[in-house]
Amino acid sequence: MKSAGPVLVVITAILALWYLAAVPMNVKEVLTQAERAGAIVDPPSAVERRDTARLPLVMRNPELLGASWSMERARLPAPHQVAQELWASTWDEEVNGRRGIVRSGSLSNRSLVYHGGVTLGATFLGFLIGAGLGVLLAIGIVYSRVMDMSVMPWAIISQTIPIVALAPMIIVVLYSVGLPSLFAKAVISAYLSFFPVVVGMVKGLRSPDAMQLDLMRTYNASGSQSFWKLRLPASVPYLFASLKIGIAASLVGAIVGELPVQRGGLGARMLGGSYYGQTEQIWAALFVAAAMAALLVWFIGWVERRTLTAMGVPQ
């Protein structure tokens, strides 16, 4: 409750700035519609308005700007327009729509609930692959100097390749060998999520100091015993910190992988909105993606708290 006040203040400030930004962003389209409706616009020529900056147009036509927050296909839709689209493409589509789950028994392919589920499936599969690969690579890097000198530099270099350029090539190659689109998107998600796990896990496995390692040698502990009883428990906080980054990166990878596939998912929904100028649809999908990322990170944090409590770490 103590943090509710500052959060509300920040949200209010963001909404106010959003409404203000919608005016100059939409002013040229608003003035064009006003001119077609018979209003006097300054400047009257469409060519002059095209070559004039947006802020001067706002200052010269303040009485015509009310439509900035109610335009169809606006450059920047107002917050209430995005909220209406969210309601229409989630609850209303599933409850009242002809293809919704209430009337048809299955999720509507026009609903953000359906598209969010498609993205979530690829996100989880890619995250599991990426996290598992990251942990295995980290163990190899810590226990093998050859892997440390060879694999780690390539892992770093791999993250410099733009995923937008790499995703279509991955999808084409995997399609050519007959793998489904879900696996193709999961590979892209794994590509983005494995690197934070590798870095965090390597740091965690190397976190025990020399005195702790010498103590394990004094106890005549084997390499596997040192791993399970010292290195792995010490790496748990580092692992969960990297998993939070990895799950968010995995969601981004799934969305990017849906752009060339266009067979459902939030990425396909955003791309479809950009094709047809439906910016409300794009923003609604963005908000659903942000909410999903927050829930996924919260879930990893919940698992972390339960794990640390079971290990006896005070919370």
C-alpha positions in Angstrom: 0.0 0.0 0.0 2.9 2.4 0.7 4.1 2.0 -2.9 0.6 2.4 -4.4 0.8 6.2 -4.3 4.0 6.7 -6.2 2.9 4.0 -8.7 -0.4 5.9 -9.3 1.5 9.2 -9.7 3.8 7.6 -12.3 0.9 6.1 -14.2 -1.0 9.4 -14.2 2.0 11.2 -15.5 2.5 8.7 -18.3 -1.1 8.9 -19.3 -1.0 12.7 -19.3 2.1 12.7 -21.5 0.5 10.2 -23.8 -2.6 12.3 -24.3 -0.4 15.4 -25.0 1.8 13.5 -27.4 -1.2 12.3 -29.4 -2.1 15.8 -30.4 1.1 16.7 -32.5 1.4 13.1 -33.7 -2.1 13.1 -35.2 -2.4 16.8 -36.1 -1.9 16.5 -39.9 -4.5 13.8 -40.2 -6.9 15.7 -38.0 -6.5 18.9 -40.1 -7.0 16.9 -43.3 -10.3 15.5 -42.0 -11.4 19.0 -40.7 -10.7 20.5 -44.1 -12.8 17.8 -45.8 -15.6 18.6 -43.3 -15.6 22.3 -44.4 -13.5 23.8 -41.5 -11.0 26.6 -42.1 -7.5 25.3 -41.7 -4.2 27.2 -41.4 -2.4 26.7 -43.8 -5.2 25.8 -46.2 -3.0 23.9 -48.7 -2.3 20.2 -48.0 1.1 20.6 -49.5 2.0 23.4 -47.1 0.7 21.3 -44.1 2.8 18.4 -45.3 6.0 20.5 -45.3 5.2 22.2 -42.0 6.3 20.8 -38.6 3.7 19.4 -36.4 4.1 21.7 -33.4 3.5 24.9 -35.5 0.3 23.2 -36.9 -0.9 22.6 -33.3 -0.3 26.2 -32.3 -2.0 27.6 -35.4 -5.1 25.4 -35.2 -5.9 24.8 -31.5 -9.7 24.8 -32.0 -9.6 21.8 -34.4 -7.5 19.4 -32.2 -10.3 17.7 -30.3 -10.4 14.9 -32.8 -6.8 13.9 -32.0 -8.0 11.5 -29.3 -10.8 9.9 -31.3 -9.3 9.3 -34.8 -9.5 6.0 -36.5 -6.2 4.6 -37.7 -4.4 7.3 -35.7 -0.6 7.5 -35.8 -0.7 7.5 -32.0 -4.0 6.3 -30.5 -5.1 7.7 -27.2 -4.9 5.5 -24.1 -8.7 5.0 -23.9 -8.7 3.8 -27.6 -6.1 1.2 -26.7 -8.1 0.2 -23.6 -11.2 -0.2 -25.8 -9.2 -2.4 -28.3 -7.9 -4.5 -25.4 -11.4 -5.1 -24.1 -12.8 -5.8 -27.6 -10.0 -8.2 -28.5 -10.0 -10.2 -25.2 -13.2 -10.4 -23.1 -15.7 -9.1 -25.7 -14.4 -11.3 -28.5 -14.4 -14.5 -26.4 -17.7 -13.9 -24.7 -19.8 -12.2 -27.3 -17.9 -13.0 -30.6 -19.2 -15.6 -33.0 -15.8 -17.4 -32.9 -15.3 -16.9 -29.1 -15.0 -19.7 -26.6 -18.5 -19.1 -25.2 -20.2 -19.7 -28.6 -17.8 -22.0 -30.4 -16.0 -23.8 -27.5 -12.6 -22.7 -28.6 -10.6 -19.5 -28.5 -11.2 -17.1 -31.3 -8.3 -16.6 -33.7 -9.1 -12.9 -33.6 -8.6 -12.7 -29.9 -5.4 -11.6 -28.1 -6.0 -14.4 -25.6 -5.5 -16.9 -28.5 -2.5 -15.1 -29.9 -1.0 -14.6 -26.4 -1.3 -18.4 -25.8 0.6 -19.1 -29.1 3.4 -16.8 -28.1 3.5 -18.2 -24.6 3.9 -21.7 -25.8 6.9 -20.8 -28.0 8.3 -18.7 -25.1 8.2 -21.5 -22.6 9.7 -24.1 -25.0 12.5 -21.7 -26.1 13.2 -20.7 -22.5 13.5 -24.4 -21.4 15.9 -25.1 -24.3 17.9 -21.9 -23.8 18.1 -22.2 -20.0 19.1 -25.9 -20.1 21.8 -25.2 -22.8 23.0 -22.2 -20.8 23.5 -24.2 -17.6 25.3 -27.0 -19.4 27.6 -24.6 -21.2 28.3 -22.8 -18.0 29.3 -26.0 -16.2 31.6 -26.9 -19.1 33.2 -23.4 -19.1 33.9 -23.6 -15.4 35.4 -27.1 -15.4 37.1 -27.0 -18.8 39.7 -24.3 -19.7 39.4 -25.4 -23.4 35.7 -24.5 -23.4 36.3 -21.4 -21.4 38.8 -20.2 -24.1 36.7 -21.4 -27.1 33.0 -21.4 -26.3 32.7 -18.2 -24.3 34.0 -15.9 -27.0 31.7 -17.4 -29.5 28.7 -17.1 -27.2 29.5 -13.4 -26.8 29.9 -12.9 -30.6 26.6 -14.7 -31.2 24.8 -11.9 -29.4 26.1 -9.2 -31.7 24.1 -10.7 -34.7 20.8 -8.8 -35.1 18.0 -11.3 -34.3 15.7 -9.6 -36.9 18.2 -10.6 -39.6 18.8 -14.1 -38.2 15.2 -15.1 -37.5 14.1 -15.5 -41.2 17.2 -17.6 -42.0 16.5 -19.9 -39.0 12.9 -20.3 -39.9 13.7 -21.1 -43.6 16.3 -23.7 -42.7 14.0 -25.4 -40.1 11.0 -25.4 -42.4 13.1 -27.0 -45.1 13.8 -30.0 -42.9 10.1 -30.3 -41.9 10.2 -28.9 -38.4 7.0 -27.2 -37.2 6.7 -23.4 -36.7 6.6 -23.8 -32.9 10.0 -25.3 -32.8 11.4 -22.7 -35.2 10.2 -19.9 -32.9 11.5 -21.8 -29.9 14.9 -21.9 -31.4 14.9 -18.1 -31.8 13.7 -17.7 -28.2 16.5 -20.1 -27.0 19.1 -18.1 -29.0 18.2 -15.0 -27.0 17.7 -16.6 -23.6 20.7 -18.9 -23.3 23.4 -16.1 -23.1 22.2 -14.4 -19.8 22.0 -17.9 -18.3 25.5 -18.8 -19.4 27.0 -15.5 -18.0 25.0 -15.7 -14.7 25.7 -19.3 -14.1 29.4 -19.0 -14.8 29.6 -16.2 -12.3 27.6 -18.2 -9.7 29.7 -21.4 -10.1 32.9 -19.3 -9.7 31.5 -17.4 -6.7 32.9 -19.6 -3.9 36.2 -18.2 -2.7 39.6 -19.9 -2.3 39.0 -20.6 1.4 35.8 -22.5 0.7 37.3 -24.5 -2.0 40.3 -25.3 0.2 37.9 -26.4 2.9 36.3 -28.9 0.5 39.7 -30.3 -0.4 40.5 -30.6 3.3 37.4 -32.7 3.7 38.7 -34.8 0.8 35.6 -34.0 -1.3 35.5 -35.2 -4.8 34.8 -32.9 -7.8 31.2 -33.9 -8.0 30.7 -33.4 -4.3 32.2 -29.9 -4.5 29.9 -29.2 -7.3 26.7 -30.4 -5.7 27.4 -29.2 -2.2 29.3 -25.9 -2.8 29.3 -24.5 -6.3 25.7 -25.3 -7.3 24.1 -23.9 -4.1 26.3 -20.8 -4.3 25.1 -20.3 -7.9 21.4 -20.3 -7.2 20.9 -16.6 -6.7 22.9 -15.8 -9.8 21.0 -18.4 -11.8 17.6 -17.0 -10.9 18.7 -13.4 -11.6 19.8 -14.6 -15.1 16.6 -16.6 -15.6 14.5 -13.4 -15.1 16.4 -11.8 -17.9 16.3 -15.0 -20.0 12.5 -15.4 -19.7 11.9 -11.8 -20.9 14.4 -12.3 -23.8 12.7 -15.5 -24.7 9.4 -13.7 -25.0 11.0 -11.1 -27.3 12.5 -14.0 -29.4 9.1 -15.6 -29.8 7.5 -12.4 -30.9 10.3 -11.7 -33.4 10.0 -15.3 -34.7 6.3 -14.8 -35.4 6.9 -11.9 -37.7 8.1 -13.9 -40.7 5.9 -16.9 -39.9 2.5 -15.0 -39.5 0.6 -18.0 -38.2 -0.7 -16.6 -35.0 0.9 -15.0 -32.0 1.4 -11.5 -30.8 4.1 -10.8 -33.4 1.8 -11.7 -36.2 -0.9 -9.6 -34.6 1.4 -6.6 -34.5 2.5 -7.1 -38.1 -1.1 -7.4 -39.2 -1.9 -4.1 -37.5 1.0 -2.4 -39.2 -0.2 -3.7 -42.6 -3.7 -2.2 -42.3 -2.8 0.9 -40.2 -4.6 -0.4 -37.1 -2.4 1.1 -34.5 -4.8 0.3 -31.7 -4.3 -3.3 -32.5 -0.5 -2.9 -32.4 -0.6 -1.1 -29.0 -3.0 -3.6 -27.5 -0.7 -6.5 -28.5 2.2 -4.6 -27.0 0.4 -4.2 -23.7 -0.5 -7.9 -23.6 3.2 -8.7 -24.3 4.3 -6.4 -21.5 1.8 -8.0 -19.1 3.0 -11.4 -20.1 6.6 -10.5 -19.5 5.8 -9.1 -16.0 3.9 -12.2 -15.1 6.7 -14.5 -16.3 9.3 -12.5 -14.4 7.1 -12.6 -11.3 6.7 -16.4 -11.7 10.5 -16.8 -11.8 10.8 -14.6 -8.7 8.2 -16.7 -6.9 10.1 -19.9 -7.7 13.3 -18.3 -6.5 11.7 -17.4 -3.2 10.4 -20.9 -2.7 13.8 -22.4 -3.6 15.8 -20.2 -1.3 13.4 -20.8 1.5 13.8 -24.6 1.0 17.6 -24.1 1.1 17.3 -22.3 4.4 18.2 -18.9 3.1 16.4 -16.1 5.2 14.0 -14.0 3.1 
